[in-house]
Amino acid sequence: MIHPRLKLSTGGSQKGLLLVGLITLLLIVSQRLTIFAQELPEGLEAIVSGVRINLFEGGVVGERNQKLLAVSAGMVLEDHDVIRTDKTGRAEILLQPGNYLRIDSDTQFSLQSDQYDQMRIKLESGSVTFETLGNEWEVPGYFNNLSNGYDLIRVITPRGEVFVTPASICRINITKEGATEVFVRKGEAFLNGQLVKAKKGALESNGSITINDRNPKIEDNFDSWCRERAQQLVEANRTLKKDAPWQKNRKEGKEPIVDIPANDEKNSSSPYIVSARPGKVSLVESGVEYLRKKPEWENLTLDTELKSQDKVRTDQYGRAELMMFPDIYLRLDVSSELLLEELSNDAVTLRLLRGSMILDVAIFDRKRLPTISFGGPSGIAVVDDDGNFRVNAGQGKDQIVVREGKVSFSGHSIGGCRRISNGSQTECEKKRNDSFDLWSQSRGEGVTFYGRSMVGSVAKVRKRRAKSTGFWYRPQSVSFYTFVPYSLTSFRSPYGGSYSVALSPRGTPMLVPFPRTRDSFRFPRGAQ
């Protein structure tokens, strides 16, 4: 079998957009990557997927399927595994290549999802710090660069939800009262939908969030340990300049050869796979079920074919996404329930019974599509144009929010931005203000600058980046793994220092799908 070489190319394009280096990917293997150097008799094992313990110290124990689990360096964690530290324990966990989770003493967390673009952690108690990979050429700010969407890490806490963004140092504490506290040393994060910028702290208390200034120079023992670990990892990467087998065996004009496994997409499907029926399950998290004329609810999967009169519900942690038609997606929030009143190629009616849902209609062709109706217990609207629509139901707050686009409601045409509640209309805020809105945006909303669905464009960029960022490799001089880029040498630790030793040090930028209709995005520096 011919193994592809790692070769990159650059060039110019309209609007100053940067072309993407292409890596040919062949030979699907299990969950590991093999690096073949021209003169090596055997491949070198490196890690590209999975969540695992990089190192630990003191008292650290695990739990799997309600049974105690002895932890070890390099141990792979599975969904719903629990890790606990006592007053002497600490641990470092490898997430996506380049991203680290560090656990303080007296802390408990569980892994809810190990998927590359749906990383989900549940923090029960204690303190953790995330260090997420940055790239020098990328525009700062998560929602200015949707190519970062694959590693928007979601952290569930007893009374909140935190989104950790790329190029960040983010500490999360659970107080003795169970409140969530976030401190961002660098980059940014979101607590219950509210932006927390660098050098800021945020505290959730009784449903409200207080944000204040914080001095990043003030550190406790855990902060100092995290900083030291970051420095050690960058230094370990630099030792590969002399020690890496691909460096020793590289000859002039001959680059290393890479063999990369296909992405594991057990909980999400490609937006380019078009179903003959509306309502294809395009993403499902654990805790999502459906009901079909039976007394028992069943787990919703990517293979479930939903039908008219089916119900879909989510628990307090799970979310789901359905592709109604190409370029039209319905997203269901946590603690929600949806009735698919009608689901066919002749008509679609979506009624939210409780919770929240977002219907993102990126491209609406009324000549080709059937009537699409949506709403809550107290009213139904009909889609009349491209747009973004949110429905909230329950606790006396039934409402349809027309953020963008146009709908018909009770014989009236209503455009954005309007809120429909109890038959009356009021103005609404376009600003996305909770975790569900941010999560939906990270999936892709609206269309790109060049008029294509954001969902498909973002999915392509995520896959491309996941396969071209880098891998975990353990140098001979240390007992832990560090990050090695495939090609770019501009990847940096937010603590400082770059991962300067790459497999093939030839830089190439990424193509970012710029949105056309969302005010929260902007062009990168230099784009005209």
Steps between C-alpha positions, in 0.01 A plus 500: 500500500626850418518728802428871437771754565430804714522781245347847532426780255398867520369759262285811458121534481225760492431725798839417638381156611778256569514167323518184696782253487370160392608177666416178316360249745502126435510168685233499774631343819361474853547797735869568449724682255821354361784722380719342236842653444685417181775300670310352797441125501191540720231763551496723807189493712334832581155596623240695305174416676353406833523651849769362729698566816837653417634495856377506858638536850369421847159347560307458174233232443255425221157348469352319201153348499476565876816299567831634626765537233874516561644790302830496312689736274380458143167347603220573254182640653158392378173691497355530853826404672547686829835629630545609863799651677558519875682781682836374366396426143533682167475386141551617143262378229560510124194618303521590131864527387637819652227534767554407865273460803671522840334378817566645845480315832158418651335505156254272322409506133358262242553475125165538322625492141846442353407599144746735335247775424260430789729478802283505813615494865284491813667665800340396829736663751843654542707689242626442147702703250478474123794589277386517138717526193550829317624592155682826432333575167141450617275792593454519881150428628309177454210638298733686266643170377262211458776264398552474875155351546624144528658562840239713671523299821179481703520469879185415697495612863241453777344840425636608168667432169839627385632513144882502478633650178832453315822681600383534860599436858177449690458390860165375630424460870198353674446682830392329821146630430503339153535826307713520183800733489700566182833682471646565153871578507526513122253471213132485584223272627124506539312439826129433445524690174682805636841589361789497746805671353865469592596622848137472607325282755134398502288357780157343460279553804123455530452509124698821441860548390745754638809584293800681646866572432760246606876526522652213297831538684345375824533121507442221750688169504272346240544793260877480539497126433296554182744762377798276571338213315439721196867601493614139532280397207635771271857407600425133431389595150826687442708199597364330189706733283788260552341187639198443274549205263343694214762773553791256506388315191377788285699538185497800277184505292341212690220573743346271764203292392179511702229241543190644674183319614157622403315714755271319740156648438294283728275787610487726193455451128618692196281793389558382144315172555150591383212288623198427283279595796508809720610469860831316459690486830822691430628524859394336824652510847448252779174554686282550189201270445202461268150353542291326232161365608660306784495545875881503510744756368796374296847645445522723195788411266631617165327203342155578644249584226257742658137508383189711542366509858834394650620686806862588579618604845833596657620468858667778697832453319424375146428687176402385151498625142269392216546580134150582378620566145839592353600838651216487757580373850302467821692501829352386830629635831550312825188415705276534194230299327391522137196357320543428130135555412563457130822389338485428128601643165153653475497693827702544821353615832725527805341570839716560806329369815759629748849646505659676201573433134666694219400463135781627278382546141817592314357466149123487439365415155121520516465348152674179604418467869170408665332719761711511817306589815642532848408631841401413856191403696324833440568572131652394169687711244584420136843563350486759220869571442859423603550572866574396855211422734492399865210352696475490880226305677401432860466686828264755346765626257375363169651712223620494141801724434557609138862613512554513126279419204124500470208284616123497468306497827119520527481648152765766563849524352759553774867580443798515732569592761163432668377291789155339481342416836131445583405630156676836545827628353791681660852585394770249584875509548717355226778433747551134583480485877510141625694176463250351256543792260878472516490125446274544197735762356794263544313245288462761222218746435399692189712517188862581426623813327485316170140384551538138612359340811723564803432148633664330205789745481580472869480120487756493218737733683469300822585175326788656313643656812452190712715313249765768458563645847732250665539202729620389843848351510718382790867601467756252627630753754172529697224275633206698360354603165534844345342665198665489155347692205480327164632801314429841650763638736275786618310294760556643846422426860293785650746494791774599256738314274435335166490136395782572258586145397252374241487181300542693176571869576332662203236748611161528335191698605144378536193609302231652721135515379407862572130544585295744298209564733626491858617823664717311749761411237760711320771456240849414623778752490607580148178389331334763279 
